[in-house]
């Protein structure tokens, strides 16, 4: 067993190498112990469109039911629909089979206990059960539930669109978000076109990651070709959203969240709005300007959900496109619901593009990922943090290190899902942006070389 598959937010690895039949059988029975020891006797189970997901779903169902945990099979659904089932079905937890935005040969598992996903130490408890070889015998039933119609009805019922009939392009990247997103757009009266709609775990058109240039290229082209008001992209399991405006420009998740926050704060000033360390300075400034209380938190869908509930905030968002509403929703990251709320905002404007044009103009980068082995990435970031403390005015180390000098800032943090270190930068002008990126990249790559050299 490769212990590195037990990551911060989920369990994830390479199919056939990290995740083989033996691993799946042991994991299913370990989850059975984990749930039973916490008095959970019934869970929901969903899967994404990856080629390995049906067999993984079947093995999980077998191991769980033979451990005495009843399984309600949701079929192929977006991750937010599994989360929705936690609020609508009589279950004590859930499992989602998904590789999210990782390469096609990867897969993984998001685990919920009660109504929230587990992370950190709780995932390591599952690992410990598996390493100890603990099992529990039982016999439970399995059933099938098509909860999608109820989910779609509830999403649509929570949205109050304006008079403007928007031209919308949807691109789920051959993941599982296409059909539900199209259904919601049609129900809201939008003029919607879809591309890459068919679920296909090979992801033949492009990788389903709406934070990358490659992941949004086809969407941008279609938005410009159709003169659409907005383009909406999803990752493979539709818990992250990417947005393209009518000019074909990427609008990252932090600024999408800022747009949504302004609308909430117009009616409810003083609400808390949470961002994370990758979010633009403009995000926090916009929340303050709109009368909200901005809070900076850690990256990651599970810690963000936990912080949202802890603070009782109205909204939280990540640069990567995870967006969480407690305002008129349940508090989990749901790209389909978030995009519907965005359409609500835009459809109330005579000129929807003005919403995007009104965002602060800063020079910034997307996520920049530098390959770094899992075994050294945390030490590499620790060494860079020490370097940054000597060079910058302010350093925030709640998740990696965010270092600031005036209006210029950078971020270096270890990814919790891949063997990479993530960087992001922002400045008032291109020269300052290039300088901070060049300095950071050079120093970090030198540290990685030092840590990976064979003695």
TAFENNOR-V257366 format. One record per run of one state. SS is the DSSP state (~ for helix, > for strand, _ for the rest). FROM is the first residue (numbers start at 1). TO is the last residue. If there is no record, write none. Layout:
SS/FROM/TO
SS/FROM/TO
//
This chain:
_/1/2
~/3/5
>/6/6
_/7/10
>/11/15
_/16/18
>/19/19
_/20/20
~/21/36
_/37/41
>/42/47
_/48/52
~/53/65
_/66/69
>/70/76
_/77/78
~/79/88
_/89/92
>/93/97
_/98/105
>/106/113
_/114/115
>/116/117
_/118/120
~/121/132
_/133/141
>/142/144
_/145/147
~/148/157
_/158/166
>/167/171
_/172/177
~/178/187
_/188/190
>/191/195
_/196/212
~/213/226
_/227/229
>/230/234
_/235/240
>/241/245
_/246/249
>/250/251
_/252/252
~/253/267
_/268/271
>/272/276
_/277/280
~/281/289
_/290/292
>/293/297
_/298/300
~/301/311
_/312/314
>/315/317
_/318/322
>/323/325
_/326/332
>/333/333
_/334/334
~/335/347
_/348/352
~/353/357
_/358/362
>/363/364
_/365/367
>/368/371
_/372/373
~/374/391
_/392/393
>/394/396
_/397/400
>/401/405
_/406/407
>/408/414
_/415/419
>/420/427
_/428/429
~/430/452
_/453/455
//
